[in-house]
Amino acid sequence: MKKKLDEKKKTLKEYKSSYHKNNIFRPNDRVHWYEYSSDGIVVNGGYGTLIEIKQTISVNYNAIFFSILCDDGSIRELISNDVEPWAWYE
């Protein structure tokens, strides 16, 4: 019988991403999110507001997840690599 791995979760106030050119993500930031197929093709995407940043730590991995309030009213939880900062350019 396999023993369950201990998994720790904590909420972060900000996250500095090395994946997105060292951008800092904070709750209430506007973001552009993507969902990928198993082949790495973008199948869905949109814009939303970052509402929570969670770090999941386990023996096997350390991952950052974003909870996003999407513009269509749904809430999605995505890994941080599938989200990029969005800025309004005039």
MDAnalysis code that builds the backbone (N, CA, C; Angstrom):
import MDAnalysis as mda
import numpy as np

u = mda.Universe.empty(270, n_residues=90, atom_resindex=np.repeat(np.arange(90), 3), trajectory=True)
u.add_TopologyAttr("name", ["N", "CA", "C"] * 90)
u.add_TopologyAttr("resid", np.arange(1, 91))
u.add_TopologyAttr("resname", ["MET", "LYS", "LYS", "LYS", "LEU", "ASP", "GLU", "LYS", "LYS", "LYS", "THR", "LEU", "LYS", "GLU", "TYR", "LYS", "SER", "SER", "TYR", "HIS", "LYS", "ASN", "ASN", "ILE", "PHE", "ARG", "PRO", "ASN", "ASP", "ARG", "VAL", "HIS", "TRP", "TYR", "GLU", "TYR", "SER", "SER", "ASP", "GLY", "ILE", "VAL", "VAL", "ASN", "GLY", "GLY", "TYR", "GLY", "THR", "LEU", "ILE", "GLU", "ILE", "LYS", "GLN", "THR", "ILE", "SER", "VAL", "ASN", "TYR", "ASN", "ALA", "ILE", "PHE", "PHE", "SER", "ILE", "LEU", "CYS", "ASP", "ASP", "GLY", "SER", "ILE", "ARG", "GLU", "LEU", "ILE", "SER", "ASN", "ASP", "VAL", "GLU", "PRO", "TRP", "ALA", "TRP", "TYR", "GLU"])
u.atoms.positions = np.array([
    [0.838, -1.184, 0.000],
    [0.000, 0.000, 0.000],
    [0.879, 1.242, 0.000],
    [0.563, 2.193, -0.905],
    [1.351, 3.410, -1.009],
    [0.965, 4.396, 0.075],
    [1.964, 5.066, 0.594],
    [1.729, 6.091, 1.592],
    [1.475, 7.422, 0.884],
    [0.479, 8.164, 1.329],
    [0.183, 9.460, 0.727],
    [1.300, 10.444, 1.039],
    [1.677, 11.218, 0.027],
    [2.695, 12.235, 0.229],
    [2.080, 13.449, 0.899],
    [2.829, 14.025, 1.826],
    [2.359, 15.245, 2.470],
    [2.460, 16.397, 1.485],
    [1.404, 17.163, 1.400],
    [1.362, 18.299, 0.502],
    [1.002, 19.528, 1.314],
    [1.794, 20.573, 1.192],
    [1.539, 21.803, 1.932],
    [1.102, 22.878, 0.953],
    [0.110, 23.652, 1.357],
    [-0.375, 24.757, 0.531],
    [-0.327, 26.031, 1.351],
    [0.096, 27.112, 0.701],
    [0.047, 28.395, 1.381],
    [-0.314, 29.478, 0.371],
    [-0.932, 30.537, 0.867],
    [-1.335, 31.662, 0.038],
    [-0.230, 32.707, 0.052],
    [0.101, 33.223, -1.135],
    [1.154, 34.222, -1.267],
    [0.549, 35.591, -1.553],
    [1.232, 36.654, -1.099],
    [0.782, 38.025, -1.379],
    [1.258, 38.510, -2.739],
    [2.369, 37.928, -3.226],
    [2.860, 38.241, -4.564],
    [3.753, 37.106, -5.030],
    [3.981, 37.067, -6.343],
    [4.825, 36.033, -6.919],
    [5.670, 36.650, -8.016],
    [6.984, 36.517, -7.904],
    [7.901, 37.018, -8.924],
    [8.201, 35.881, -9.884],
    [7.787, 36.040, -11.111],
    [7.894, 34.984, -12.107],
    [9.197, 35.083, -12.891],
    [9.974, 34.028, -12.875],
    [11.173, 33.974, -13.733],
    [10.764, 33.549, -15.145],
    [9.621, 32.897, -15.261],
    [9.115, 32.430, -16.555],
    [8.668, 33.591, -17.435],
    [8.117, 34.638, -16.828],
    [7.605, 35.798, -17.570],
    [8.476, 37.022, -17.339],
    [9.761, 36.923, -17.591],
    [10.692, 38.043, -17.527],
    [10.662, 38.769, -16.186],
    [10.604, 37.995, -15.113],
    [10.646, 38.532, -13.751],
    [9.501, 39.498, -13.422],
    [8.348, 39.308, -14.030],
    [7.174, 40.110, -13.673],
    [6.680, 39.701, -12.292],
    [6.113, 40.642, -11.590],
    [5.551, 40.368, -10.272],
    [4.036, 40.330, -10.394],
    [3.446, 39.231, -9.970],
    [1.995, 39.063, -9.968],
    [1.479, 39.322, -8.560],
    [0.375, 40.065, -8.462],
    [-0.279, 40.339, -7.182],
    [-1.795, 40.192, -7.371],
    [-2.510, 39.856, -6.295],
    [-3.974, 39.839, -6.408],
    [-4.486, 41.194, -6.915],
    [-5.540, 41.148, -7.706],
    [-6.192, 42.289, -8.353],
    [-5.503, 42.717, -9.642],
    [-4.429, 42.039, -10.052],
    [-3.801, 42.327, -11.339],
    [-4.655, 41.758, -12.467],
    [-4.663, 42.467, -13.609],
    [-5.306, 41.942, -14.806],
    [-4.344, 40.975, -15.476],
    [-4.869, 39.850, -15.957],
    [-4.030, 38.828, -16.574],
    [-4.679, 38.286, -17.843],
    [-3.862, 37.673, -18.662],
    [-4.292, 36.958, -19.857],
    [-3.978, 35.493, -19.602],
    [-4.977, 34.622, -19.682],
    [-4.785, 33.213, -19.350],
    [-5.005, 32.345, -20.587],
    [-4.401, 31.149, -20.546],
    [-4.495, 30.187, -21.645],
    [-4.743, 28.795, -21.083],
    [-5.442, 27.977, -21.856],
    [-5.556, 26.543, -21.567],
    [-5.016, 25.811, -22.783],
    [-4.190, 24.803, -22.526],
    [-3.536, 24.062, -23.595],
    [-4.065, 22.630, -23.684],
    [-4.019, 22.074, -24.897],
    [-4.334, 20.651, -25.089],
    [-3.099, 19.847, -24.704],
    [-3.226, 18.544, -24.696],
    [-2.075, 17.688, -24.369],
    [-0.976, 17.798, -25.429],
    [-1.323, 18.317, -26.616],
    [-0.341, 18.517, -27.686],
    [0.353, 19.877, -27.593],
    [-0.029, 20.694, -26.607],
    [0.579, 22.013, -26.448],
    [-0.065, 23.089, -27.305],
    [-1.260, 22.830, -27.803],
    [-1.980, 23.804, -28.620],
    [-2.961, 24.555, -27.734],
    [-3.022, 25.887, -27.894],
    [-3.959, 26.687, -27.112],
    [-5.372, 26.368, -27.571],
    [-6.214, 25.921, -26.630],
    [-7.591, 25.563, -26.961],
    [-8.592, 26.551, -26.372],
    [-8.153, 27.345, -25.414],
    [-9.040, 28.313, -24.779],
    [-8.177, 29.402, -24.166],
    [-8.738, 30.564, -23.992],
    [-7.998, 31.654, -23.386],
    [-8.904, 32.844, -23.164],
    [-8.424, 33.781, -22.394],
    [-9.205, 34.980, -22.137],
    [-8.507, 35.876, -21.136],
    [-9.263, 36.818, -20.623],
    [-8.735, 37.803, -19.680],
    [-9.478, 37.686, -18.359],
    [-8.841, 38.150, -17.310],
    [-9.478, 38.110, -16.005],
    [-8.671, 38.856, -14.966],
    [-9.116, 38.725, -13.730],
    [-8.477, 39.378, -12.588],
    [-7.939, 38.307, -11.651],
    [-6.680, 38.434, -11.291],
    [-6.045, 37.495, -10.376],
    [-6.612, 37.718, -8.977],
    [-7.189, 36.672, -8.376],
    [-7.790, 36.848, -7.054],
    [-7.009, 36.168, -5.936],
    [-6.200, 35.126, -6.279],
    [-5.439, 34.456, -5.228],
    [-4.246, 33.730, -5.837],
    [-3.135, 33.730, -5.093],
    [-1.921, 33.027, -5.505],
    [-1.646, 31.955, -4.459],
    [-1.547, 30.701, -4.914],
    [-1.316, 29.593, -3.991],
    [-0.039, 28.854, -4.376],
    [0.745, 28.506, -3.371],
    [1.936, 27.696, -3.589],
    [1.674, 26.316, -3.015],
    [1.907, 25.298, -3.824],
    [1.749, 23.916, -3.392],
    [3.128, 23.286, -3.333],
    [3.489, 22.793, -2.159],
    [4.804, 22.196, -1.961],
    [4.625, 20.729, -1.592],
    [5.339, 19.872, -2.303],
    [5.297, 18.437, -2.058],
    [6.721, 17.904, -2.169],
    [6.885, 16.654, -1.865],
    [8.194, 16.025, -2.010],
    [8.620, 16.044, -3.479],
    [7.670, 15.881, -4.381],
    [7.981, 15.765, -5.807],
    [7.946, 17.070, -6.592],
    [7.285, 18.083, -6.097],
    [7.167, 19.313, -6.883],
    [6.871, 20.518, -6.005],
    [7.086, 21.683, -6.609],
    [6.760, 22.965, -6.007],
    [6.076, 23.773, -7.107],
    [4.802, 24.038, -6.984],
    [4.057, 24.689, -8.057],
    [3.295, 25.903, -7.532],
    [3.122, 26.878, -8.413],
    [2.353, 28.084, -8.110],
    [1.084, 28.042, -8.946],
    [-0.061, 28.198, -8.275],
    [-1.352, 28.221, -8.956],
    [-2.021, 29.576, -8.743],
    [-2.685, 30.064, -9.789],
    [-3.433, 31.322, -9.723],
    [-4.924, 31.025, -9.794],
    [-5.696, 31.630, -8.904],
    [-7.154, 31.634, -9.026],
    [-7.524, 32.920, -9.744],
    [-8.274, 32.784, -10.834],
    [-8.587, 33.926, -11.691],
    [-10.084, 34.062, -11.845],
    [-10.584, 35.275, -11.617],
    [-11.969, 35.609, -11.917],
    [-11.993, 36.062, -13.367],
    [-12.507, 35.202, -14.237],
    [-12.512, 35.474, -15.675],
    [-13.583, 36.495, -16.026],
    [-13.388, 37.148, -17.158],
    [-14.338, 38.168, -17.604],
    [-15.729, 37.603, -17.856],
    [-15.840, 36.285, -18.096],
    [-17.159, 35.682, -18.307],
    [-17.843, 35.319, -16.990],
    [-17.195, 35.610, -15.846],
    [-17.793, 35.362, -14.532],
    [-17.371, 34.058, -13.881],
    [-16.675, 33.202, -14.607],
    [-16.224, 31.928, -14.031],
    [-14.911, 32.119, -13.269],
    [-14.612, 31.179, -12.393],
    [-13.347, 31.196, -11.666],
    [-12.543, 29.986, -12.125],
    [-11.300, 30.227, -12.523],
    [-10.417, 29.165, -12.981],
    [-9.175, 29.129, -12.110],
    [-8.644, 27.932, -11.893],
    [-7.376, 27.773, -11.193],
    [-6.383, 27.199, -12.189],
    [-5.350, 27.979, -12.489],
    [-4.370, 27.598, -13.505],
    [-2.963, 27.679, -12.938],
    [-2.075, 26.867, -13.477],
    [-0.675, 26.942, -13.079],
    [-0.102, 28.266, -13.612],
    [0.857, 28.814, -12.905],
    [1.345, 30.160, -13.221],
    [1.933, 30.286, -14.621],
    [2.474, 29.203, -15.196],
    [3.043, 29.280, -16.544],
    [2.001, 29.525, -17.616],
    [0.718, 29.282, -17.320],
    [-0.357, 29.470, -18.288],
    [-1.024, 30.830, -18.170],
    [-0.390, 31.727, -17.439],
    [-0.946, 33.066, -17.202],
    [0.155, 34.086, -17.444],
    [-0.208, 35.192, -18.106],
    [0.765, 36.261, -18.291],
    [0.145, 37.593, -17.886],
    [0.980, 38.532, -17.481],
    [0.439, 39.835, -17.094],
    [-0.158, 40.534, -18.315],
    [-1.149, 41.344, -18.072],
    [-1.780, 42.091, -19.153],
    [-1.745, 43.558, -18.788],
    [-1.309, 44.373, -19.728],
    [-1.256, 45.817, -19.490],
    [-1.973, 46.513, -20.631],
    [-2.624, 47.581, -20.309],
    [-3.322, 48.367, -21.320],
    [-2.342, 49.332, -21.960],
    [-2.210, 49.241, -23.260],
    [-1.312, 50.144, -23.976],
    [-2.164, 51.054, -24.858],
    [-1.907, 52.347, -24.747],
    [-2.670, 53.307, -25.570],
    [-1.952, 53.616, -26.847],
])
